[in-house]
């Protein structure tokens, strides 16, 4: 095989791994985001329950203050007993006290109900907090694994780039520029293998005579369709190729 072609094949292998490793590094943040979403969902659920608990806590305090004020008013009302001068006034006074006491009992019952609801919500908050902590722990564990993965891949990428830098010193500048142009316009594949008269870069058929020359490996040849540099690892079978060419010529003559 042509020595320059061997260099280009090896360079393509290095570049494939560089591209693959770079893409893998770029994909890792997406993996992290997959673990971040459950944490965010758990955090949102926890915050929602905490907000609910805080709202109920404020309502409870307001109810306690209301009861305290009602009790204060009741005590002040009871202190006016000495001012009552008639039985009619006394009956009205007792009715007023009864109404105030009933109102306080109602508020106290409402407070008890509210405290039960608070207790239930508190349990939910604890459950949501536990779920959040578990998801957060899982995220941190995965973050640690993925950070190590990034670190390892960056080390590998640096090694590949160093290997590449040393390697391209052996390639002619014009050939290297041509290779880089192909690499850019051909989706990262500038050098493609051929098998059974097919370019594995564009998957199109290669003329038999060109394929013979590619299998010989004595020249740097291109695909007539995608312009990639071609090589073959197949052993040339010239007898089969001659038979095929003869058959093709006979068919053309018949036409």
ZAZASE-46341 format. One record per residue: residue number from 1; chain; x, y, z of N, C-alpha, C in turn. Coordinates in steps of 0.2 Angstrom, whole numbers, padded with zeros to 4 digits, always signed. Atoms other than C-alpha are relative to their C-alpha. Layout:
(r NUM; "A"; (X; Y; Z); (X; Y; Z); (X; Y; Z));
...
END
This chain:
(r 1; "A"; (+0004; -0006; +0000); (+0000; +0000; +0000); (+0004; +0006; +0000));
(r 2; "A"; (-0004; -0007; +0001); (+0006; +0018; -0004); (+0001; +0002; +0007));
(r 3; "A"; (-0002; -0002; -0007); (+0015; +0024; +0012); (-0004; +0006; +0002));
(r 4; "A"; (+0004; -0006; -0002); (+0005; +0041; +0012); (-0007; -0002; +0001));
(r 5; "A"; (+0007; +0002; -0001); (-0011; +0032; +0010); (-0001; -0004; +0007));
(r 6; "A"; (+0000; +0003; -0007); (-0006; +0021; +0026); (+0000; +0006; +0005));
(r 7; "A"; (+0000; -0005; -0005); (-0003; +0037; +0035); (-0007; +0004; +0000));
(r 8; "A"; (+0007; -0003; +0000); (-0020; +0045; +0030); (-0005; -0005; +0003));
(r 9; "A"; (+0005; +0005; -0003); (-0029; +0029; +0035); (+0001; +0000; +0008));
(r 10; "A"; (-0002; -0001; -0007); (-0020; +0030; +0052); (-0003; +0006; +0003));
(r 11; "A"; (+0002; -0006; -0003); (-0024; +0048; +0054); (-0008; +0000; +0000));
(r 12; "A"; (+0007; +0000; -0001); (-0042; +0045; +0050); (-0003; -0004; +0006));
(r 13; "A"; (+0002; +0004; -0006); (-0043; +0032; +0063); (+0001; +0004; +0007));
(r 14; "A"; (-0001; -0004; -0006); (-0036; +0044; +0076); (-0005; +0006; +0000));
(r 15; "A"; (+0005; -0005; +0000); (-0048; +0058; +0070); (-0007; -0003; +0002));
(r 16; "A"; (+0007; +0003; -0002); (-0063; +0046; +0072); (+0000; -0001; +0007));
(r 17; "A"; (+0000; +0000; -0008); (-0058; +0043; +0090); (+0000; +0006; +0003));
(r 18; "A"; (+0000; -0007; -0003); (-0055; +0061; +0093); (-0008; +0003; +0000));
(r 19; "A"; (+0007; -0002; +0001); (-0073; +0065; +0086); (-0004; -0003; +0005));
(r 20; "A"; (+0005; +0004; -0004); (-0081; +0051; +0095); (+0001; +0002; +0008));
(r 21; "A"; (-0002; -0002; -0007); (-0072; +0056; +0112); (-0003; +0007; +0001));
(r 22; "A"; (+0003; -0007; +0000); (-0077; +0074; +0109); (-0007; +0000; +0001));
(r 23; "A"; (+0007; +0000; +0000); (-0095; +0070; +0106); (-0002; -0003; +0007));
(r 24; "A"; (+0002; +0003; -0006); (-0095; +0059; +0121); (+0000; +0005; +0006));
(r 25; "A"; (+0000; -0005; -0005); (-0089; +0073; +0132); (-0005; +0005; +0000));
(r 26; "A"; (+0006; -0004; +0001); (-0102; +0084; +0125); (-0007; -0002; +0002));
(r 27; "A"; (+0007; +0003; -0002); (-0116; +0072; +0129); (+0000; -0001; +0007));
(r 28; "A"; (+0000; +0001; -0007); (-0111; +0070; +0147); (-0005; +0005; +0004));
(r 29; "A"; (+0005; -0005; -0004); (-0120; +0086; +0153); (-0008; -0002; -0001));
(r 30; "A"; (+0007; +0002; +0001); (-0136; +0079; +0145); (-0002; -0006; +0005));
(r 31; "A"; (+0001; +0005; -0005); (-0134; +0063; +0156); (-0001; +0003; +0006));
(r 32; "A"; (+0001; -0003; -0007); (-0132; +0074; +0171); (-0007; +0003; +0001));
(r 33; "A"; (+0007; -0003; +0000); (-0148; +0083; +0166); (-0005; -0005; +0002));
(r 34; "A"; (+0005; +0005; -0002); (-0157; +0067; +0167); (-0001; -0002; +0007));
(r 35; "A"; (+0000; +0001; -0007); (-0153; +0065; +0185); (-0002; +0006; +0004));
(r 36; "A"; (+0002; -0006; -0004); (-0156; +0083; +0189); (-0008; +0001; +0000));
(r 37; "A"; (+0007; -0001; +0001); (-0174; +0083; +0183); (-0004; -0003; +0006));
(r 38; "A"; (+0004; +0003; -0006); (-0180; +0070; +0197); (+0001; +0004; +0006));
(r 39; "A"; (-0002; -0004; -0006); (-0171; +0081; +0210); (-0004; +0007; +0000));
(r 40; "A"; (+0004; -0006; +0001); (-0180; +0097; +0203); (-0007; -0002; +0002));
(r 41; "A"; (+0007; +0002; -0001); (-0197; +0088; +0203); (-0001; -0001; +0008));
(r 42; "A"; (+0001; +0001; -0007); (-0194; +0082; +0221); (+0001; +0006; +0004));
(r 43; "A"; (-0001; -0006; -0004); (-0188; +0099; +0227); (-0006; +0004; -0001));
(r 44; "A"; (+0007; -0004; +0001); (-0204; +0107; +0219); (-0005; -0003; +0004));
(r 45; "A"; (+0005; +0003; -0004); (-0215; +0094; +0227); (+0001; +0002; +0008));
(r 46; "A"; (-0002; -0001; -0007); (-0206; +0097; +0244); (-0002; +0008; +0002));
(r 47; "A"; (+0002; -0007; -0001); (-0208; +0116; +0242); (-0007; +0002; +0000));
(r 48; "A"; (+0007; -0001; +0000); (-0226; +0115; +0238); (-0003; -0002; +0007));
(r 49; "A"; (+0003; +0002; -0007); (-0230; +0105; +0254); (+0003; +0004; +0005));
(r 50; "A"; (-0002; -0005; -0005); (-0219; +0117; +0264); (-0004; +0006; +0000));
(r 51; "A"; (+0004; -0006; +0001); (-0229; +0131; +0257); (-0007; -0001; +0003));
(r 52; "A"; (+0007; +0002; -0003); (-0245; +0122; +0262); (+0000; +0000; +0007));
(r 53; "A"; (-0001; +0000; -0007); (-0238; +0119; +0279); (+0000; +0007; +0004));
(r 54; "A"; (-0001; -0007; -0003); (-0233; +0137; +0282); (-0006; +0004; +0000));
(r 55; "A"; (+0007; -0003; +0001); (-0250; +0143; +0276); (-0004; -0002; +0006));
(r 56; "A"; (+0005; +0003; -0005); (-0259; +0132; +0288); (+0003; +0002; +0007));
(r 57; "A"; (-0002; -0003; -0006); (-0247; +0137; +0302); (-0002; +0007; +0002));
(r 58; "A"; (+0002; -0007; -0001); (-0251; +0155; +0300); (-0007; +0000; +0002));
(r 59; "A"; (+0007; +0000; -0002); (-0269; +0151; +0300); (-0001; -0003; +0007));
(r 60; "A"; (+0001; +0003; -0007); (-0267; +0141; +0316); (+0002; +0006; +0005));
(r 61; "A"; (-0002; -0006; -0004); (-0258; +0156; +0324); (-0005; +0005; +0001));
(r 62; "A"; (+0006; -0004; +0000); (-0272; +0167; +0319); (-0006; -0002; +0004));
(r 63; "A"; (+0006; +0003; -0004); (-0285; +0156; +0326); (+0002; +0000; +0007));
(r 64; "A"; (-0002; -0001; -0008); (-0275; +0155; +0343); (-0001; +0007; +0002));
(r 65; "A"; (+0000; -0007; -0002); (-0274; +0174; +0343); (-0008; +0002; +0001));
(r 66; "A"; (+0007; -0002; +0000); (-0293; +0175; +0339); (-0003; -0003; +0007));
(r 67; "A"; (+0003; +0004; -0006); (-0297; +0162; +0353); (+0002; +0004; +0007));
(r 68; "A"; (-0002; -0004; -0005); (-0286; +0172; +0365); (-0003; +0007; +0001));
(r 69; "A"; (+0004; -0006; +0000); (-0295; +0188; +0361); (-0007; -0001; +0003));
(r 70; "A"; (+0006; +0002; -0002); (-0311; +0180; +0363); (-0001; -0002; +0008));
(r 71; "A"; (-0001; +0002; -0007); (-0306; +0173; +0380); (+0001; +0007; +0004));
(r 72; "A"; (-0001; -0006; -0003); (-0300; +0190; +0385); (-0007; +0004; +0001));
(r 73; "A"; (+0006; -0004; +0000); (-0317; +0198; +0380); (-0005; -0003; +0005));
(r 74; "A"; (+0004; +0004; -0005); (-0326; +0184; +0390); (+0001; +0002; +0007));
(r 75; "A"; (-0002; -0002; -0006); (-0316; +0188; +0405); (-0002; +0007; +0002));
(r 76; "A"; (+0002; -0007; -0001); (-0320; +0206; +0404); (-0007; +0001; +0001));
(r 77; "A"; (+0007; +0000; +0000); (-0338; +0202; +0401); (-0002; -0002; +0007));
(r 78; "A"; (+0002; +0003; -0007); (-0339; +0191; +0417); (+0002; +0005; +0006));
(r 79; "A"; (-0001; -0004; -0005); (-0331; +0205; +0427); (-0005; +0006; +0001));
(r 80; "A"; (+0005; -0005; -0001); (-0346; +0216; +0424); (-0006; -0003; +0004));
(r 81; "A"; (+0005; +0003; -0004); (-0357; +0205; +0435); (-0003; +0005; +0005));
(r 82; "A"; (+0002; -0005; -0006); (-0357; +0218; +0449); (-0005; +0005; -0003));
(r 83; "A"; (+0004; -0006; +0003); (-0365; +0231; +0437); (-0007; -0002; -0002));
(r 84; "A"; (+0007; +0002; +0002); (-0381; +0220; +0434); (-0004; +0002; +0006));
(r 85; "A"; (+0005; -0002; -0005); (-0396; +0227; +0443); (-0007; -0003; +0000));
(r 86; "A"; (+0007; +0004; +0000); (-0411; +0217; +0437); (+0001; -0007; -0003));
(r 87; "A"; (+0000; +0007; +0003); (-0415; +0199; +0433); (+0000; +0000; -0007));
(r 88; "A"; (+0000; +0000; +0008); (-0419; +0204; +0415); (+0007; +0001; -0003));
(r 89; "A"; (-0007; -0002; +0002); (-0402; +0211; +0413); (+0005; -0006; +0002));
(r 90; "A"; (-0005; +0005; -0002); (-0394; +0196; +0422); (-0001; -0006; -0005));
(r 91; "A"; (+0001; +0005; +0005); (-0403; +0184; +0410); (+0003; +0001; -0007));
(r 92; "A"; (-0003; -0003; +0006); (-0397; +0194; +0395); (+0008; -0001; +0001));
(r 93; "A"; (-0007; +0000; -0001); (-0380; +0194; +0403); (+0003; -0008; -0001));
(r 94; "A"; (-0002; +0007; +0000); (-0380; +0175; +0405); (+0000; -0003; -0007));
(r 95; "A"; (+0001; +0002; +0007); (-0386; +0173; +0387); (+0006; +0002; -0004));
(r 96; "A"; (-0006; -0003; +0003); (-0371; +0184; +0381); (+0006; -0004; +0001));
(r 97; "A"; (-0006; +0004; -0002); (-0359; +0174; +0391); (+0000; -0007; -0004));
(r 98; "A"; (+0001; +0007; +0003); (-0366; +0157; +0384); (+0002; +0001; -0007));
(r 99; "A"; (-0001; -0001; +0007); (-0365; +0164; +0366); (+0008; +0000; -0001));
(r 100; "A"; (-0007; -0001; +0001); (-0347; +0169; +0369); (+0004; -0006; +0001));
(r 101; "A"; (-0003; +0006; -0002); (-0342; +0153; +0377); (-0001; -0005; -0006));
(r 102; "A"; (+0001; +0004; +0006); (-0350; +0143; +0362); (+0004; +0002; -0006));
(r 103; "A"; (-0004; -0003; +0005); (-0341; +0154; +0350); (+0007; -0002; +0001));
(r 104; "A"; (-0007; +0002; -0002); (-0324; +0150; +0359); (+0000; -0007; -0001));
(r 105; "A"; (+0000; +0008; +0001); (-0328; +0131; +0359); (+0000; -0002; -0007));
(r 106; "A"; (+0000; +0001; +0007); (-0332; +0132; +0341); (+0007; +0001; -0003));
(r 107; "A"; (-0007; -0002; +0003); (-0315; +0141; +0337); (+0005; -0005; +0003));
(r 108; "A"; (-0005; +0005; -0002); (-0306; +0128; +0348); (+0000; -0006; -0003));
(r 109; "A"; (+0001; +0006; +0004); (-0314; +0114; +0339); (+0004; +0001; -0007));
(r 110; "A"; (-0003; -0001; +0006); (-0309; +0122; +0323); (+0008; +0000; +0000));
(r 111; "A"; (-0007; +0000; -0001); (-0291; +0124; +0330); (+0003; -0007; +0000));
(r 112; "A"; (-0002; +0007; +0000); (-0290; +0106; +0334); (+0000; -0004; -0007));
(r 113; "A"; (+0001; +0003; +0006); (-0296; +0101; +0317); (+0006; +0002; -0004));
(r 114; "A"; (-0006; -0003; +0003); (-0282; +0113; +0310); (+0006; -0004; +0002));
(r 115; "A"; (-0006; +0003; -0003); (-0269; +0105; +0321); (+0001; -0007; -0003));
(r 116; "A"; (+0000; +0006; +0003); (-0274; +0088; +0314); (+0003; +0000; -0007));
(r 117; "A"; (-0002; -0001; +0007); (-0272; +0094; +0296); (+0007; +0001; +0000));
(r 118; "A"; (-0007; -0002; +0000); (-0255; +0102; +0301); (+0004; -0006; +0001));
(r 119; "A"; (-0004; +0006; -0002); (-0249; +0085; +0308); (+0000; -0004; -0006));
(r 120; "A"; (+0000; +0004; +0006); (-0254; +0076; +0292); (+0004; +0003; -0005));
(r 121; "A"; (-0004; -0003; +0005); (-0246; +0089; +0281); (+0007; +0000; +0002));
(r 122; "A"; (-0007; +0001; -0003); (-0230; +0088; +0292); (+0003; -0007; -0002));
(r 123; "A"; (-0003; +0006; +0002); (-0229; +0070; +0288); (+0001; -0001; -0007));
(r 124; "A"; (-0001; +0000; +0007); (-0231; +0073; +0270); (+0007; +0004; -0002));
(r 125; "A"; (-0006; -0004; +0001); (-0217; +0086; +0271); (+0006; -0004; +0001));
(r 126; "A"; (-0005; +0004; -0002); (-0206; +0074; +0280); (+0002; -0006; -0006));
(r 127; "A"; (-0001; +0005; +0005); (-0209; +0061; +0266); (+0003; +0003; -0006));
(r 128; "A"; (-0003; -0004; +0006); (-0206; +0074; +0252); (+0007; +0001; +0001));
(r 129; "A"; (-0007; -0002; -0002); (-0190; +0079; +0261); (+0004; -0006; -0001));
(r 130; "A"; (-0004; +0006; +0000); (-0184; +0061; +0262); (+0001; -0002; -0007));
(r 131; "A"; (+0000; +0002; +0008); (-0188; +0058; +0243); (+0005; +0005; -0003));
(r 132; "A"; (-0004; -0004; +0003); (-0179; +0074; +0239); (+0008; -0001; +0002));
(r 133; "A"; (-0007; +0002; -0002); (-0163; +0069; +0249); (+0002; -0006; -0003));
(r 134; "A"; (-0002; +0006; +0003); (-0163; +0052; +0241); (+0002; +0002; -0007));
(r 135; "A"; (-0001; -0002; +0007); (-0164; +0060; +0223); (+0006; +0004; +0000));
(r 136; "A"; (-0006; -0004; +0000); (-0151; +0073; +0228); (+0006; -0004; +0001));
(r 137; "A"; (-0006; +0005; -0002); (-0139; +0059; +0235); (+0001; -0004; -0007));
(r 138; "A"; (-0001; +0004; +0006); (-0142; +0049; +0219); (+0003; +0005; -0006));
(r 139; "A"; (-0003; -0005; +0005); (-0138; +0065; +0208); (+0008; +0001; +0002));
(r 140; "A"; (-0007; -0001; -0002); (-0122; +0068; +0218); (+0005; -0006; -0002));
(r 141; "A"; (-0004; +0006; +0001); (-0116; +0050; +0216); (+0001; +0000; -0008));
(r 142; "A"; (+0000; +0000; +0007); (-0120; +0051; +0197); (+0005; +0005; -0002));
(r 143; "A"; (-0004; -0006; +0002); (-0112; +0068; +0196); (+0008; -0002; +0001));
(r 144; "A"; (-0007; +0002; -0002); (-0096; +0061; +0204); (+0003; -0005; -0006));
(r 145; "A"; (-0002; +0005; +0006); (-0096; +0046; +0191); (+0001; +0003; -0006));
(r 146; "A"; (+0000; -0003; +0007); (-0099; +0057; +0176); (+0006; +0005; +0000));
(r 147; "A"; (-0006; -0005; +0000); (-0086; +0070; +0182); (+0007; -0004; -0001));
(r 148; "A"; (-0006; +0004; +0001); (-0073; +0056; +0183); (+0000; -0003; -0008));
(r 149; "A"; (+0000; +0002; +0007); (-0079; +0050; +0166); (+0002; +0006; -0005));
(r 150; "A"; (-0003; -0006; +0004); (-0076; +0068; +0159); (+0007; +0000; +0000));
(r 151; "A"; (-0007; +0000; -0001); (-0059; +0068; +0167); (+0004; -0005; -0004));
(r 152; "A"; (-0004; +0005; +0004); (-0054; +0052; +0159); (+0000; +0001; -0007));
(r 153; "A"; (+0001; -0001; +0007); (-0061; +0056; +0142); (+0005; +0006; -0002));
(r 154; "A"; (-0004; -0006; +0001); (-0052; +0073; +0143); (+0008; -0002; -0001));
(r 155; "A"; (-0006; +0003; +0000); (-0036; +0064; +0147); (+0002; -0004; -0007));
(r 156; "A"; (-0001; +0004; +0007); (-0038; +0052; +0132); (+0000; +0005; -0006));
(r 157; "A"; (+0001; -0005; +0005); (-0043; +0067; +0121); (+0007; +0003; -0001));
(r 158; "A"; (-0006; -0004; +0001); (-0027; +0076; +0125); (+0006; -0005; -0002));
(r 159; "A"; (-0005; +0005; +0003); (-0017; +0060; +0122); (-0001; -0001; -0008));
(r 160; "A"; (+0001; +0001; +0007); (-0025; +0058; +0105); (+0002; +0006; -0004));
(r 161; "A"; (-0002; -0006; +0004); (-0022; +0076; +0100); (+0008; +0000; +0000));
(r 162; "A"; (-0008; +0000; +0000); (-0003; +0074; +0105); (+0002; -0005; -0005));
(r 163; "A"; (-0001; +0005; +0005); (-0003; +0058; +0095); (-0001; +0003; -0007));
(r 164; "A"; (+0002; -0003; +0007); (-0011; +0067; +0080); (+0005; +0005; -0002));
(r 165; "A"; (-0005; -0005; +0002); (+0001; +0082; +0081); (+0007; -0003; -0002));
(r 166; "A"; (-0006; +0004; +0001); (+0016; +0070; +0081); (-0001; -0003; -0007));
(r 167; "A"; (+0001; +0004; +0006); (+0008; +0060; +0067); (+0000; +0004; -0007));
(r 168; "A"; (+0001; -0004; +0006); (+0004; +0074; +0054); (+0007; +0003; -0002));
(r 169; "A"; (-0006; -0002; +0002); (+0022; +0079; +0054); (+0003; -0004; -0006));
(r 170; "A"; (-0002; +0004; +0005); (+0025; +0065; +0042); (-0004; +0000; -0006));
(r 171; "A"; (+0004; +0000; +0006); (+0012; +0070; +0030); (+0001; +0007; -0004));
(r 172; "A"; (-0001; -0006; +0005); (+0014; +0082; +0015); (-0005; +0006; +0002));
(r 173; "A"; (+0004; -0005; -0002); (+0007; +0099; +0019); (-0006; +0001; -0005));
(r 174; "A"; (+0006; -0001; +0005); (-0004; +0100; +0003); (-0005; -0006; +0001));
(r 175; "A"; (+0004; +0006; -0001); (-0010; +0082; +0006); (-0004; +0001; +0006));
(r 176; "A"; (+0003; -0001; -0007); (-0014; +0087; +0024); (-0006; +0005; -0001));
(r 177; "A"; (+0005; -0005; +0001); (-0024; +0102; +0019); (-0006; -0003; -0004));
(r 178; "A"; (+0006; +0003; +0004); (-0034; +0092; +0006); (-0004; -0005; +0005));
(r 179; "A"; (+0003; +0005; -0004); (-0037; +0079; +0019); (-0005; +0004; +0005));
(r 180; "A"; (+0004; -0004; -0005); (-0044; +0092; +0032); (-0006; +0003; -0004));
(r 181; "A"; (+0006; -0003; +0003); (-0055; +0100; +0019); (-0005; -0006; -0001));
(r 182; "A"; (+0004; +0005; +0001); (-0062; +0083; +0015); (-0004; -0002; +0007));
(r 183; "A"; (+0002; +0002; -0007); (-0064; +0079; +0034); (-0006; +0005; +0002));
(r 184; "A"; (+0005; -0005; -0002); (-0074; +0096; +0036); (-0006; -0001; -0004));
(r 185; "A"; (+0006; +0001; +0004); (-0086; +0093; +0021); (-0003; -0006; +0000));
(r 186; "A"; (+0002; +0006; +0001); (-0088; +0075; +0023); (-0002; -0004; +0007));
(r 187; "A"; (+0003; +0003; -0007); (-0095; +0073; +0041); (+0005; -0004; +0004));
(r 188; "A"; (-0006; +0003; -0005); (-0078; +0068; +0049); (+0003; -0006; -0003));
(r 189; "A"; (-0003; +0006; +0003); (-0074; +0054; +0036); (+0003; +0003; -0007));
(r 190; "A"; (-0003; -0002; +0007); (-0061; +0059; +0023); (+0003; -0006; -0003));
(r 191; "A"; (-0003; +0006; +0002); (-0054; +0042; +0021); (-0005; -0006; +0001));
(r 192; "A"; (+0005; +0005; +0000); (-0066; +0028; +0017); (+0002; -0007; -0003));
(r 193; "A"; (-0002; +0007; +0003); (-0064; +0009; +0015); (-0005; -0002; -0006));
(r 194; "A"; (+0004; +0002; +0005); (-0071; +0001; +0000); (+0000; -0008; +0000));
(r 195; "A"; (+0001; +0007; +0000); (-0078; -0017; -0001); (-0005; -0002; -0006));
(r 196; "A"; (+0005; +0002; +0006); (-0086; -0026; -0016); (-0002; +0005; -0004));
(r 197; "A"; (+0001; -0005; +0005); (-0084; -0011; -0027); (-0005; +0005; +0003));
(r 198; "A"; (+0004; -0005; -0003); (-0094; +0000; -0015); (+0004; +0005; +0005));
(r 199; "A"; (-0003; -0005; -0005); (-0088; +0016; -0006); (-0004; +0000; +0006));
(r 200; "A"; (+0004; +0000; -0006); (-0092; +0014; +0012); (-0001; +0007; +0003));
(r 201; "A"; (+0002; -0007; -0003); (-0092; +0033; +0014); (-0006; +0003; -0003));
(r 202; "A"; (+0006; -0002; +0003); (-0106; +0036; +0002); (-0005; -0005; -0002));
(r 203; "A"; (+0004; +0006; +0002); (-0112; +0018; -0001); (-0002; +0000; -0007));
(r 204; "A"; (+0002; +0000; +0007); (-0112; +0021; -0020); (+0005; -0005; -0003));
(r 205; "A"; (-0005; +0005; +0004); (-0104; +0009; -0033); (+0006; +0004; -0003));
(r 206; "A"; (-0007; -0002; +0003); (-0086; +0011; -0039); (+0001; -0004; -0006));
(r 207; "A"; (-0001; +0003; +0006); (-0082; +0008; -0057); (+0006; -0006; +0001));
(r 208; "A"; (-0004; +0005; -0001); (-0073; -0009; -0059); (+0008; +0001; +0000));
(r 209; "A"; (-0007; -0001; +0001); (-0057; -0003; -0066); (+0003; +0005; +0006));
(r 210; "A"; (-0003; -0004; -0006); (-0055; +0011; -0052); (+0001; -0005; +0006));
(r 211; "A"; (+0000; +0005; -0006); (-0059; -0003; -0039); (+0007; -0004; -0001));
(r 212; "A"; (-0006; +0004; +0000); (-0044; -0013; -0046); (+0006; +0004; +0002));
(r 213; "A"; (-0006; -0004; -0002); (-0032; +0002; -0044); (-0001; +0001; +0008));
(r 214; "A"; (+0000; -0001; -0008); (-0039; +0005; -0026); (+0003; -0006; +0003));
(r 215; "A"; (-0002; +0006; -0004); (-0036; -0013; -0021); (+0008; -0001; -0001));
(r 216; "A"; (-0007; +0001; +0001); (-0018; -0012; -0028); (+0003; +0005; +0005));
(r 217; "A"; (-0003; -0005; -0005); (-0015; +0003; -0016); (+0006; +0004; -0002));
(r 218; "A"; (-0006; -0004; +0002); (-0002; +0011; -0026); (+0000; +0007; -0001));
(r 219; "A"; (+0001; -0007; +0001); (-0010; +0028; -0028); (-0005; +0002; +0005));
(r 220; "A"; (+0006; -0003; -0004); (-0021; +0040; -0018); (-0006; +0001; -0005));
(r 221; "A"; (+0006; -0001; +0005); (-0038; +0038; -0027); (-0006; +0002; +0004));
(r 222; "A"; (+0006; -0003; -0003); (-0054; +0046; -0024); (-0007; -0003; -0002));
(r 223; "A"; (+0006; +0002; +0002); (-0072; +0041; -0024); (-0003; +0005; -0005));
(r 224; "A"; (+0002; -0005; +0005); (-0080; +0048; -0040); (-0006; +0003; +0002));
(r 225; "A"; (+0006; -0003; -0002); (-0096; +0052; -0031); (+0001; +0005; +0006));
(r 226; "A"; (-0001; -0004; -0006); (-0091; +0059; -0014); (+0007; +0003; +0001));
(r 227; "A"; (-0007; -0003; +0000); (-0073; +0063; -0017); (+0005; -0002; +0006));
(r 228; "A"; (-0004; +0002; -0005); (-0067; +0054; -0002); (+0006; -0004; -0002));
(r 229; "A"; (-0005; +0004; +0002); (-0050; +0046; -0002); (-0001; -0008; +0002));
(r 230; "A"; (+0002; +0007; -0001); (-0052; +0027; -0004); (+0006; -0005; +0001));
(r 231; "A"; (-0005; +0006; -0001); (-0043; +0011; +0002); (-0004; -0006; +0000));
(r 232; "A"; (+0004; +0006; -0001); (-0047; -0007; +0002); (+0005; -0005; +0003));
(r 233; "A"; (-0004; +0006; -0004); (-0041; -0022; +0013); (-0002; -0006; -0004));
(r 234; "A"; (+0002; +0006; +0004); (-0048; -0034; +0000); (+0006; -0002; -0004));
(r 235; "A"; (-0005; +0002; +0004); (-0036; -0045; -0009); (-0003; +0000; -0008));
(r 236; "A"; (+0003; -0001; +0007); (-0038; -0041; -0028); (+0000; -0007; -0004));
(r 237; "A"; (+0001; +0006; +0004); (-0045; -0055; -0039); (-0001; +0002; -0007));
(r 238; "A"; (+0000; -0003; +0007); (-0041; -0049; -0056); (-0004; -0005; -0005));
(r 239; "A"; (+0004; +0005; +0005); (-0048; -0065; -0065); (-0007; +0002; +0000));
(r 240; "A"; (+0007; -0002; -0001); (-0065; -0061; -0058); (-0002; +0007; -0003));
(r 241; "A"; (+0001; -0007; +0003); (-0064; -0043; -0063); (+0000; +0000; -0007));
(r 242; "A"; (-0001; +0000; +0008); (-0058; -0047; -0081); (-0007; -0003; -0003));
(r 243; "A"; (+0006; +0003; +0002); (-0073; -0059; -0082); (-0006; +0005; +0000));
(r 244; "A"; (+0005; -0005; -0001); (-0085; -0045; -0076); (+0000; +0005; -0006));
(r 245; "A"; (-0001; -0006; +0005); (-0078; -0032; -0088); (-0002; -0003; -0007));
(r 246; "A"; (+0001; +0004; +0007); (-0079; -0045; -0103); (-0008; +0000; +0000));
(r 247; "A"; (+0007; +0001; +0000); (-0097; -0048; -0098); (-0004; +0007; -0001));
(r 248; "A"; (+0003; -0007; +0001); (-0101; -0029; -0097); (+0001; +0002; -0007));
(r 249; "A"; (-0001; -0002; +0007); (-0093; -0026; -0114); (-0004; -0004; -0005));
(r 250; "A"; (+0005; +0004; +0004); (-0103; -0040; -0122); (-0007; +0003; +0000));
(r 251; "A"; (+0007; -0003; -0001); (-0119; -0033; -0115); (-0001; +0007; -0004));
(r 252; "A"; (+0000; -0006; +0004); (-0114; -0016; -0122); (-0001; -0001; -0007));
(r 253; "A"; (+0000; +0002; +0007); (-0111; -0024; -0139); (-0007; -0002; -0002));
(r 254; "A"; (+0007; +0002; +0002); (-0128; -0032; -0139); (-0005; +0006; +0000));
(r 255; "A"; (+0004; -0005; +0000); (-0136; -0016; -0135); (+0001; +0004; -0007));
END
